[in-house]
């Protein structure tokens, strides 16, 4: 009923609070199923995780910008929210509250999305147990690898991919 990658996203989002990993997992899946659709609901969930990542690092403008973009996408894809386990009105109230929290420059706190589908929650809890991740635990703010993951990761593959794309673009331009 729910894509495996979405469940993995939720486990990280509500479990170890690895928002960077949430982004990576769902971006890879999005590229497989809906790559050219920048307004895909999957992009909304990716941006939601990025907003949490920024907020936890006290990057309030980045958190606000990405959550605002996510809200716009969720609004456009409102009818799909039930397919991802949410009641739309409650989901929007919840995210608007979080946006106000960010606008007020209040300290990051872990959040648990208002999932309505109890079967989805059961699936996530079982998958969390298998991965030895505690469902709905608080974010470990002392874990610098978690909080600053983007700055600490190996980006050589991303750089190589960008260079390859640039070379192809230059080659096409010279033909």
RAHU-V715284 format. One record per residue. N is the residue number from 1. SS is DSSP state (alpha for helix, beta for strand, coil for the rest). Layout:
N:SS + N:SS
This chain:
1:coil + 2:coil + 3:coil + 4:alpha + 5:alpha + 6:alpha + 7:alpha + 8:alpha + 9:alpha + 10:alpha + 11:alpha + 12:alpha + 13:alpha + 14:alpha + 15:alpha + 16:alpha + 17:coil + 18:coil + 19:alpha + 20:alpha + 21:alpha + 22:alpha + 23:alpha + 24:alpha + 25:alpha + 26:alpha + 27:alpha + 28:alpha + 29:alpha + 30:alpha + 31:alpha + 32:alpha + 33:alpha + 34:coil + 35:coil + 36:coil + 37:coil + 38:coil + 39:coil + 40:coil + 41:alpha + 42:alpha + 43:alpha + 44:alpha + 45:alpha + 46:alpha + 47:alpha + 48:alpha + 49:alpha + 50:alpha + 51:alpha + 52:alpha + 53:alpha + 54:alpha + 55:alpha + 56:alpha + 57:coil + 58:coil + 59:coil + 60:alpha + 61:alpha + 62:alpha + 63:alpha + 64:alpha + 65:alpha + 66:alpha + 67:alpha + 68:alpha + 69:alpha + 70:alpha + 71:alpha + 72:alpha + 73:alpha + 74:alpha + 75:alpha + 76:alpha + 77:coil + 78:alpha + 79:alpha + 80:alpha + 81:alpha + 82:alpha + 83:alpha + 84:alpha + 85:coil + 86:beta + 87:coil + 88:alpha + 89:alpha + 90:alpha + 91:alpha + 92:alpha + 93:alpha + 94:alpha + 95:alpha + 96:alpha + 97:alpha + 98:alpha + 99:alpha + 100:alpha + 101:alpha + 102:alpha + 103:alpha + 104:coil + 105:coil + 106:coil + 107:coil + 108:coil + 109:coil + 110:coil + 111:coil + 112:coil + 113:coil + 114:coil + 115:beta + 116:coil + 117:coil + 118:alpha + 119:alpha + 120:alpha + 121:alpha + 122:alpha + 123:alpha + 124:alpha + 125:alpha + 126:alpha + 127:alpha + 128:alpha + 129:alpha + 130:alpha + 131:coil + 132:coil + 133:coil + 134:coil + 135:coil + 136:coil + 137:coil + 138:coil + 139:coil + 140:coil + 141:coil + 142:coil + 143:coil + 144:alpha + 145:alpha + 146:alpha + 147:alpha + 148:coil + 149:alpha + 150:alpha + 151:alpha + 152:alpha + 153:coil + 154:coil + 155:coil + 156:alpha + 157:alpha + 158:alpha + 159:alpha + 160:alpha + 161:alpha + 162:alpha + 163:alpha + 164:alpha + 165:alpha + 166:alpha + 167:alpha + 168:alpha + 169:alpha + 170:alpha + 171:alpha + 172:alpha + 173:alpha + 174:alpha + 175:coil
